[in-house]
Amino acid sequence: MAVEGGMRCVKFLLYVLLLAFCACAVGLIAVGIWVQLVLNQTITQGATPGSLLPVVIIAVGAFLFLVAFVGCCGTCKENYCLMVTFAIFLSLIMLVEVAAAIAGYVFRDKVKAEFNKDFQRQMQNYPKNNHTALILDRMQEDFKCCGAANYTDWEKILLSPKRVPDSCCVNVTQHCGVNFNVKEIYNEGCVEKIGSWLRSNVLVAAAAALGIAFVEVLGIVFACCLVKSIRSGYEVM
């Protein structure tokens, strides 16, 4: 039968999509664990939105894996209830993703302000805490920046108008930040530099999100097709 053959094709495509969902879920869980490990060595401490990020990523990955498992069982057994549940859950995931994207856009300025406040707070701990000093030094070296807004932020911290951390130097050597030459240190602040880096990667993240959303839409469409076939009483082998 033409319908039977068509549904076989739909089932095969659903299996492929479910495999992709499982891979995405495992990837999200791995990313969440990696982010948690990174945050354990970063300036964010305590119950802040940043510290909750890896938990959210891991939770979404685990939920997506569960949804993929439900979809796999429903497709294999051609179970009406499981396939409807799969389609509903996948639709909910899409709604959450859209809501997260909108929230990220709306609160982007607030996130930057919170990061600026957190960065300046950790700068206050630079002379007192070796762990914080190592983190800030690594950040300034990696992003080629100095201070929150610019290198003058360190004047109030280190109590010297001609002293910055050695990590601010273009060519890092011991005590290069003492009596420095402005041309030999990074002049741009880390908050703006990191913000620019994030903005430059927004297109990549948006493209990846659109790709995932397209796959999810296909999954919903194929699931609905299979549900319709099951409800119509066709036997799909």
Secondary structure as UniProt FT lines:
FT   HELIX           2..39
FT   TURN            40..41
FT   HELIX           49..77
FT   HELIX           80..106
FT   HELIX           108..124
FT   TURN            125..128
FT   HELIX           130..143
FT   TURN            151..152
FT   HELIX           153..158
FT   TURN            161..162
FT   HELIX           166..168
FT   TURN            174..177
FT   HELIX           182..184
FT   HELIX           190..200
FT   HELIX           202..232
//
